[in-house]
Amino acid sequence: RGPEQDTSGQFLEDSAVEAGHNLIARRILPDDVYLIRAIMSQWIADPEIHVVIITG
């Protein structure tokens, strides 16, 4: 799965940017709970990231 198929992720990104928010990071990940948990942990620890939105 890549960016071309991620229409809901693109919609969320476009909506956030149109509303005046800054997008710090966006990732498309495989269904791997350990990888997802590792990325989420990094984002939660990052003081620049105030909100994490997950879709799948």
Protein Blocks (a to p, Z undefined) as FASTA:
>chain_A
ZZklmmmlmmmmmmmmmnopacfbdcdddddfklmmmmmmmmmmpmkbmbdcddZZ
